[in-house]
Amino acid sequence: MMLKDNTAVSYARAWALFLVSYAVFFGITLFMGKFIEADWDIRLLLFMNPDHYVPILDQLVIFQTDWGAFYMGLLTIAWLVGYYASRSSAEAQTRTKYVYYVLAVLFGLWYGAGMFVQKKGIFWWGKAEYTSVFLLLGLVLFGGLMMIGTLFTRLSDDDQRKITQACWLVLLCVFFVNAVGEDTIKALIKRPRPLHEANNAWNGAIRVLPDEVVKGSYSYISGHTSSFWAQTVVFFWLIKSWRIRIPLLALGIFHGYTRIYTTAHFPYCVIMATFFGFGVSSMVYYCFWNHRHLPLLAMLSVGASLLMVAKASQRPVALGVIVISLVWFAVWHLINRGKAPAPAVSDALYPFGEPEKRKKISA
């Protein structure tokens, strides 16, 4: 980790390394956009797009491609809110645990209900062919919120701080990977999506999934793929267990595959999105772990991201996030004036116990 202390020199080095590495990843990804017109890319796309309905796989693909970034983002925000609401005492952690248990049931029922009511035009769900994805989404949110509530009383304070840092870093990753990088690269390369009319000469052979028909915007690079890596890479590096890392990698790869399966992107666009998203997110983790003002940076990045994509009527919300971030930062400084900064936490989380302790127990 770059930040060994709170000196200005250490922070300057961390920012310098990150900006240089970001420029390298951005430059390589942009340069590789010169090779988008490859026949193998089209052939691979057609090969990976099945010409018939595949039970279960079709539903899993639609679930992950439509809702993957949503459930990861919601659980990230849920952890941050719960942590700051419960860190004052063990009693507060216990109360928060039960609040999250109730929320788990409510979210599970709300989204699970989409399986039965969305075709009737009830609530806000759009029409969907594969309604079972709502049941799966409800189960994922139920399990995720139950797990978060339990962790507030099971994990040590240090481990909870580690997860909180990781969640703030995720928000920073999404800003640099998607708001700054992906959107800019798409605007510069301008590769039409597979289903765009520019590809009508061959895209008639594509089987279109009814719940995911994407023709607008651009294909290079895949925003869904890069954003999902931005939401998972920090946890991949933080959690020192391959029993967790392998499923995270598998989920990220499957998420990229769904963008090809639904022909929203070419395989090459997904590969380069993985390169960019994984690389930049890894550098965010390495350079900014234990950054003293990480919450401020993350909140400002959220506000800036909203400001960049918001319509005129939505800009007050983005500006509100930025103002709240600055006020929070000022109040925090006022309250903690003269106090020593919180001690740094290690960049290692062992979900099944530290290796040395496990060896002693087994012995």
N, C-alpha and C positions, 0 to 999 in steps of 0.2 A: 504494500500500500504506500502511496506517495506521501500522505499526510501523517507524519510521525509526531508532529507537534503543532502548536498554534501560531508559529512565527510567520511573518509576512513573506519571508523567503520561501518557506515550505509551500505556502499557498500559491505564490507566483510560479514556482516550479510545476506544481500540479496543473495549474491552468495552462502553462506553456506546453507541457507534454500533451495535455488533452487536445488543445487547439491544433497542434501539429499533427497528432494522430488522426483527428477528425478530418483535417484537410486531406490526409493521405487516403483514408477510406472513401471520402467523398470523391476525390479525384479519380481513384481507381474505378469506382462504380460508374462515374460519369464517362470515363474513357471507354469502359467496356460496353457502354451503350452504342458504340460504333458498330458492334457486331450483332445487332439484333436481327438483321435480315439473313437468317441461316435456315436452310431447308430442314436440317435435322431438328430444329426447334419445332417446326410445324408438324413434322412426322411424329415426334415424341408426344406432342400435344394430342394428336389424333389417336395415338396408341393408348394414352393414359385416360382418354375419355371413352367410357364404355358406350356401346351402341344400343344398350338395352337396360331396363330397370334391374338394379341389383338390390335385393332385399337387405335391410339393416344397414348396409354400407351407404346407400343413398341417404338414409335418415341421419346417420352419424356425420356424413359430410355436410349436410345442410345445417345440422346443429352446430358443428364446430365453426363453419365458415361464417354463419350468421350471428352466432352468439358467443364465440370464443373470447373475443376481445372484451365483450360486455361483461361476462361473468368474472373475468380476471380483473377488470377495472373496478367493478362493484366490490369485490372482496378486498381489493387493495384499499379502497376508501373506507370500507367497513372496519378494517384493522386499525387504520389511523384514528378514526373517530373513537373507537372503543378503547384504544390505548390511552389517549389523552383524557378520556372520561374516567378511567379506572386506575391510573397509576398512583393516585394519592394514598391508597391504603388497600389492605387485603380485603376489607369489607366492600370497598368500591369495586374491586375486581370480581368479587362474588356476585354483587348486584348486576354488574355488566354482563357476567356470564349468563345469568338467567334472562336478562333483557335480550341477549342475542339468541338464546334458545327460542324465545317467543317470536323474534324476527325471523328465525329460520323456518318456523312453522308457517308464518304469514306469507313470506316470500315463496316458500314451496307450494303453498296452496294457490297463491295468486298466479304465478307463472304456470303451474301445473294445470290450472283451470283453462288455460288457453287451448289445451288439447280438445276440450269439449265445447267451448263457447265461441271460438274465434270465427267459425263459419256462420254464426248467427249474427255477426256484427256487433257483439257485445264488447264493452270495454274498448281498448285501443288497438288490439291486435289486427294486423292486416291479414288478408286472406292467405292461407298456406295450404299447400297440397299435402305436405308431410306433417300432420298435426301432432304426431308423437314426439316431435322435438321439444314441444312445450313441456311435456311430462318430464323429459330428460333434463331440461333446464331447471325445472322446479326441484328435481332431486339433487342436482349439482349445487344449487344455491342453498338448499336445506342442509346438505352435508357440509358445505363450506362455512356457513354461518355457525353451525353447531361446533365445528372444529375450532373456529376463531374464539367463540365463547369459552370453550374448554381450555384453550391455550392460555387465556388470561389468568387462570388459576393453577395451571400445571407448569408453565415455564418460569424460570428465574427472571428477576428484573433485568439482568444483563441480556439474556436471550430475547426478552421482549423488546429491549432497546435495539438489538440487532435487526429484528424483523421490521421494526419501525423505520430504521435507517434504510433498509432495503426498499420499503414501500415509497419513501421519499425519493430514493434514487430511481425507482421505476418511473415516477412522474417526470423526472429530469431526462431519463432515457427517451421517453415518448416525445418530448419536446425536440431533442436534437435529432432523433432518428426520423420522426414523421413530420412535425411542423416545419422544421428547417430543412432537413435533408430530402426526404422522399418527395415532398410536394415540389421542391425546386428541381430535382432530377426529372420528375415527370414532365414539368413544364419545358425543360430544355430538350429532352429526347423526343417526346411526343409520339411514342409508339402506339398505334391504335390497338385496342383490345381485339382478341380473336373473333368476337361476334360483331365487330364494327363492320359497317358496309364496305369499308376499304378492303376487307378480306372476303368479300362475297364470292370470289373466284373459287375458293375452296372450303369456306366455313359452312356450306350447306350440308357437309357430311357430319357435322357436329350434333350430338344429342344434347338438347338443352334441358336442364333441370328446371321445372316450373317455378321453384321457389328462389332461384338465383339466376336471373338473366341480367347480365351487366354488359352494356354496349358503350356507354359514355366514358368520359375521362380517358386516362391513358394506362397502358399496361406496365411500362418499365419505369420504376420497379414496383413490385407488389406491396401496397400499403398494408393490407391485412397481414401479410407474412412478416414484414419488418416490424410492425407494431406489436405483434404477438411475441416476437423475440425480445423486443424492448421490455415487455412485461414479465419475461421469465428468466432472462440471462442473469440478472443480479442474484436471483435465488439459486440458480445453477451454481454460481461461484461461491455463494455464501454457505450453502448446505454441504457439508463435507461427508456425503454418503452417496454412493452410486445407486443405492436402492431408491433414492429420490431423484438423483440426477438423470438416470436412464429414462424413467417415465417422463421427466420434463423435456428431455431431448426428443423422445418419441412423440410427445404431444406437439412440440414445435414443428417437427418434420411433417406430421400428419396435417397440421394446420396449413402448411404450405402446399401439401398435396391436394387439399380441398379446393384451393384456388385454381389448380390445373384441372381437377376433376370436373369442376363447374364451368370450365373454360372462361373464367374471368381473367386469367393471365396465362401467358406462355410459360413453359418450364424455365426458360432462361431468365425471365423476369423474377421468378420465385427464387431461383438459385442466387441471383445477385442481391435480392432483397435479404436473403439469409446472411450473405456475406456482410452486407452493410449493417443490418440490424444487430447481428451477433457481435461484430467487431466494435461498433460504436458503443454499444451497451457495456461491453467488457471494459472499455476504457473509462466510461463514466464510473463504473464500479471501482476500478483501480485508482483513479485519480481523485475521487471525491468521497470515498469512504472516510467517515469521521470528520467530514467538513463541519465546522462549528455552526455555520448558518445554512445548513442543508434544507431545513423546512422553508426558509425564506426563498432560497433559490428555486425549490420545487414549486412553491405556490406562485412565484412570479412567472415561472415557465408555463404553468397552467393558464394563468391570465393572458400571457402573451400568445399561447396557442389558440385560445378562444378568440382573442382579438384578431388573429390572422385569418380565421375561417368564418368569423361571425358576420352575419348580415347587419345592416345599419341598425335595425331594431334590437339586435342582440348585443351590440357593443357595450351598452351600460352594464350588462352582467359581467363581461370580461374586465371592464374597468373596475367594477366592484371587487372582483377577486384580487386585482392588483392593489387596490387601496386597502382592503382588509389585510393583505399580506404585509404591507408597509406598516400599518397601525399595529399589527400583532408584533412585528419585529421591534418597533419602538417601545411598546409596553413591556415586552420581554426584557429588553435592555434596561429599562427603568427599574423593573422589579429585581433584576439580578445584578444591578450595579454594585461593583465592589466584590462580588462573589467569585470564587474560583470556578473556571469552566468545568462542566461535567467530565469525569474521566473518560478517556477513549475506550471503546469496546473492540474486542478482537474481531477479525473478519472471518471467523469460523463458527458455524453452528452445527452441533452434533446432535441430530434428532434421536439417536439411539445410544447416547452416552459417548464420552471421549474414549478413544482407543485404549489409552493407558488404563483407565478405570475399568473398561470392559475386560482387559487382560487380567487385572487383579481379581475381579469378581469370578471369572472363569477358573482362575487358579485356585 
